[in-house]
Structure formats: C-alpha cells, structure tokens
C-alpha cells in the first residue's frame, strides 16, 4: 500500500481527483478528516463523480481528555475510519438534493417553453388584428428570442458542468 498526500486545486476538484484515481488506481482512498467542513461535501461528491468509492472519515470511539485522544495515544478500538459512501443516509441526502435540483431545472425549462408559446400565440393574434410589423410585434419577437435563448442555453450549460472562470495569478476567481 502506498501512502501519499496530494494537493488539489478546489477550482478543478473533480479533475484533480480523477488524476489521483488514474495515478493510484481504483483503490485510492481519500480521507476527509482534515478537510474543512465547507468543502467536505464538494470533495465527497467530486470523489463519487470520479468513481472513487473509498472516502473515509476518522471517528473517535472513545471519550477522554485531549491528551488521551491524540492519535499516537489511541489503540485500535479507540477510533474507526468510516467509509462514507457506505453510509446510506448521506448517499440518500445527496440523491434527494440532486433530484430536487433537476426538478427545478425542468420547471425552468417548461416555464420558458410555455412562456415562448404564449408569446408566439400573442404575436400571431397581434399580426392578424393589427397587421404587419409594429412596435408591439417587435417587442414580442424580442421577448420570444430572449426567453428561448435563456431557457434553452442555461440548462445546456449546466449539463456541461456550468461555467468555470479561472482567475489569473493574484486575482480572485468567480
């Protein structure tokens, strides 16, 4: 077994984890014990997306004074490395939130399609009763185009992984 530490840029978390898997094989273990809580769930989901299944957390099984709980003072039964993907509540929550997010994306696409259809029907009615192209017709055409572009492009961009903006050295990224 090879023990190694690797630094991964948060902007390219999934790519970095895939490189780890390619370097060390499918048996690579990612330990989240030292990862700040604010990025632990991102790291876990990126690991699962990269096909890494051995993601562990260090859990103490014993209570005691701080000096007794130092890692080098612990015996084998005093701690446990918990493999997270085998932890059903966590995986259930991840699935629940991704399904909920997909439902919201579907709603936004359906709303933009319905709005475009309603505006298209309104455009046809305006063209029949007022004839030709007037300012209101142009306004409707513009609204149809904007709603169609935003409603169509946004889900496609999200399906491709969203927009990544990487800053130059010394600048903040978005």
C-alpha positions in Angstrom: 0.0 0.0 0.0 1.3 3.4 -0.9 0.7 6.4 1.4 0.9 9.8 -0.2 -0.5 13.2 0.1 -1.7 15.3 -2.8 -2.8 18.9 -3.1 -5.8 19.5 -5.4 -6.9 22.9 -6.6 -10.5 23.5 -5.5 -11.4 25.0 -8.9 -10.5 21.7 -10.6 -11.6 19.4 -7.8 -13.1 16.7 -10.0 -10.3 16.8 -12.5 -7.7 16.5 -9.7 -9.5 13.6 -8.1 -9.7 11.8 -11.5 -5.9 12.3 -11.9 -5.4 10.7 -8.4 -7.6 7.8 -9.5 -5.6 7.4 -12.7 -2.3 7.6 -10.9 -3.1 5.2 -8.0 -5.8 3.1 -9.4 -9.4 2.5 -8.4 -8.3 1.6 -4.8 -7.3 5.1 -4.0 -8.5 6.3 -0.6 -9.5 9.9 0.1 -9.6 10.9 3.8 -11.8 13.9 4.5 -10.7 14.1 8.2 -8.5 17.2 7.6 -10.8 18.9 5.1 -12.7 21.9 6.2 -16.4 21.2 6.6 -17.4 23.8 4.0 -15.6 21.9 1.2 -16.0 18.3 2.5 -19.4 17.7 0.8 -18.0 19.1 -2.5 -15.0 16.8 -2.2 -17.2 13.8 -1.4 -19.5 14.4 -4.4 -16.5 15.0 -6.7 -15.0 11.7 -5.5 -18.2 9.9 -6.2 -18.4 11.5 -9.7 -14.8 10.5 -10.4 -15.6 6.9 -9.4 -13.6 6.9 -6.1 -15.5 4.9 -3.6 -13.2 4.7 -0.6 -13.8 8.1 1.1 -13.1 7.9 4.8 -13.6 10.0 7.9 -11.8 9.5 11.2 -14.1 9.0 14.1 -13.2 8.6 17.8 -15.0 5.8 19.6 -13.7 6.8 23.0 -14.2 9.7 25.3 -11.3 11.2 27.3 -9.0 14.1 27.9 -7.5 15.9 25.0 -4.0 14.3 25.7 -5.5 10.8 25.8 -7.2 11.4 22.4 -4.1 12.3 20.5 -3.7 9.9 17.6 -0.5 8.3 18.8 -2.1 7.5 22.2 -5.1 5.7 20.7 -5.4 1.9 20.5 -7.0 0.1 17.5 -10.5 0.0 19.1 -10.5 3.7 20.1 -11.1 5.0 16.6 -12.5 4.0 13.3 -12.1 5.0 9.7 -15.7 5.3 8.4 -16.1 4.8 4.6 -18.7 7.4 3.7 -20.3 6.1 0.5 -21.4 3.1 2.5 -23.2 5.4 4.8 -26.8 5.2 3.5 -28.2 8.5 5.0 -25.5 10.6 3.3 -26.0 9.0 -0.1 -29.8 9.3 0.3 -29.4 13.0 1.0 -27.1 13.5 -2.0 -29.6 11.8 -4.3 -32.5 13.7 -2.8 -30.9 17.1 -3.4 -29.8 16.3 -6.9 -33.3 15.1 -7.8 -34.7 18.3 -6.3 -32.2 20.4 -8.3 -33.1 18.5 -11.5 -36.8 19.1 -10.9 -36.1 22.9 -10.5 -34.2 22.8 -13.8 -37.0 21.0 -15.5 -39.5 23.5 -14.2 -37.5 26.4 -15.5 -37.3 24.8 -19.0 -41.0 24.1 -19.0 -41.8 27.6 -17.9 -39.6 29.1 -20.6 -41.2 26.9 -23.3 -44.7 27.8 -22.2 -43.9 31.5 -22.0 -42.4 31.3 -25.5 -45.5 29.6 -26.8 -47.8 32.1 -25.2 -45.8 35.0 -26.6 -45.8 33.3 -30.0 -49.6 33.0 -30.0 -49.9 36.6 -28.8 -47.6 37.6 -31.7 -49.9 35.8 -34.2 -53.0 37.4 -32.8 -51.4 40.9 -32.9 -50.2 40.3 -36.5 -53.7 39.2 -37.6 -55.7 42.0 -36.0 -53.2 44.9 -36.3 -51.4 43.7 -39.4 -47.8 43.8 -40.3 -44.9 44.6 -38.0 -45.5 47.3 -35.5 -43.6 48.2 -32.3 -45.6 45.7 -30.2 -44.8 42.9 -32.7 -41.1 43.7 -32.5 -41.3 43.7 -28.7 -43.0 40.2 -28.7 -40.4 38.9 -31.2 -37.6 40.2 -28.9 -39.2 38.7 -25.8 -39.6 35.3 -27.5 -36.0 35.3 -28.6 -34.7 36.2 -25.1 -36.9 33.7 -23.3 -36.0 31.0 -25.8 -32.2 31.7 -25.6 -32.1 31.9 -21.8 -34.5 29.0 -21.3 -32.6 26.8 -23.8 -28.9 27.8 -23.2 -29.0 27.8 -19.4 -29.9 24.0 -19.0 -27.4 23.1 -21.7 -24.6 25.0 -19.9 -25.5 23.4 -16.6 -25.5 19.9 -18.2 -22.0 20.6 -19.5 -20.8 21.4 -15.9 -21.6 25.1 -15.7 -19.3 27.9 -16.3 -15.8 27.8 -14.8 -14.0 31.1 -14.5 -10.4 30.8 -13.5 -8.6 34.0 -12.5 -5.0 35.0 -13.4 -2.5 34.5 -10.5 -3.1 37.2 -7.9 -6.8 37.7 -8.8 -9.9 36.3 -7.3 -11.9 33.7 -9.3 -15.7 33.7 -9.8 
